[in-house]
Amino acid sequence: MAPEIARISAHWQDLAAAAFRADDRIVTTELDRLLDAYTHASRHYHDISHIDALLTLSNEHRAELADAVAVDLAIFYHDAVYDPARRDNEAASAALALVCLRTLGLDEISIQKVVRYVEATMHIGGAATENSLPDLDLDHLLDFDLSILAAEPAAYNDYAQAIRREYAIYPDPAYRQGRITVLRRLLEMPRLYRVPALAAVWESRARANLARELALLDPQTDTGR
């Protein structure tokens, strides 16, 4: 078993012991379903490594999370449905989480929180734009999900290339225009990161990476900001 899968499987079993009421067979079947999704050949960035990276961040920031179980379950489900040809992946992932977590016997209040968290991972133009009430756990989740933007340049380049491979169904001109739109919208956000301590480390580095990729795709763009 690959180390990432071993870590993720152990984490799932810890969640099951803490929060699920279903029997072991159902818990194992659901883990297998999630692993199948995240190890599918079409996944190049939104894959098992992404889930492992986010769970690692969640572990590192455990002391700052009020409901780590909800955060971790949202990590497990937030990209459970991922199809570059559709625009409702987050909503579809949230709907899947709703059904599966009920089957697993999670309490309904927690289920609704996880569903809301998964929906919020749309980030741009979705539920994450503004929170009606402060939610530091959600802020951490959203920041974890965008942590790759603040990676070292070589790692960021690998991420950008992986996204391109996931969108291989689109020819270069269409992909380039779509990616330019995404990059511009990210750069226009007043803040990429919500948690002050994370923003202090990640914000400027992420904006530099985004601006650099945008300049490569659209050399006429003024990224001086």
Secondary structure as the mmCIF struct_conf table of DSSP 4:
data_model
#
loop_
_struct_conf.conf_type_id
_struct_conf.id
_struct_conf.beg_label_comp_id
_struct_conf.beg_label_asym_id
_struct_conf.beg_label_seq_id
_struct_conf.end_label_comp_id
_struct_conf.end_label_asym_id
_struct_conf.end_label_seq_id
HELX_RH_AL_P HELX_RH_AL_P1 PRO A 3 ALA A 19
BEND BEND1 ALA A 22 ALA A 22
HELX_RH_AL_P HELX_RH_AL_P2 ASP A 24 TYR A 38
TURN_TY1_P TURN_TY1_P1 THR A 39 THR A 39
TURN_TY1_P TURN_TY1_P2 ALA A 41 SER A 42
BEND BEND2 HIS A 44 ASP A 47
HELX_RH_AL_P HELX_RH_AL_P3 ILE A 48 GLU A 60
TURN_TY1_P TURN_TY1_P3 HIS A 61 HIS A 61
HELX_RH_3T_P HELX_RH_3T_P1 ARG A 62 GLU A 64
BEND BEND3 ALA A 66 ALA A 66
HELX_RH_AL_P HELX_RH_AL_P4 ALA A 68 TYR A 77
TURN_TY1_P TURN_TY1_P4 HIS A 78 ASP A 79
BEND BEND4 ALA A 80 VAL A 81
TURN_TY1_P TURN_TY1_P5 PRO A 84 ALA A 85
BEND BEND5 ARG A 87 ARG A 87
HELX_RH_AL_P HELX_RH_AL_P5 ASN A 89 LEU A 104
TURN_TY1_P TURN_TY1_P6 GLY A 105 GLY A 105
HELX_RH_AL_P HELX_RH_AL_P6 GLU A 108 ALA A 120
TURN_TY1_P TURN_TY1_P7 THR A 121 MET A 122
BEND BEND6 ILE A 124 GLY A 126
TURN_TY1_P TURN_TY1_P8 ALA A 127 ALA A 128
BEND BEND7 THR A 129 THR A 129
BEND BEND8 SER A 132 LEU A 133
HELX_RH_AL_P HELX_RH_AL_P7 LEU A 136 ASP A 145
TURN_TY1_P TURN_TY1_P9 LEU A 146 LEU A 146
HELX_RH_3T_P HELX_RH_3T_P2 SER A 147 ALA A 150
BEND BEND9 ALA A 151 ALA A 151
HELX_RH_AL_P HELX_RH_AL_P8 PRO A 153 GLU A 166
TURN_TY1_P TURN_TY1_P10 TYR A 167 ILE A 169
BEND BEND10 TYR A 170 TYR A 170
HELX_RH_AL_P HELX_RH_AL_P9 ASP A 172 GLU A 188
BEND BEND11 MET A 189 PRO A 190
BEND BEND12 LEU A 192 LEU A 192
BEND BEND13 VAL A 195 VAL A 195
HELX_RH_AL_P HELX_RH_AL_P10 PRO A 196 LEU A 217
TURN_TY1_P TURN_TY1_P11 PRO A 219 GLN A 220
#
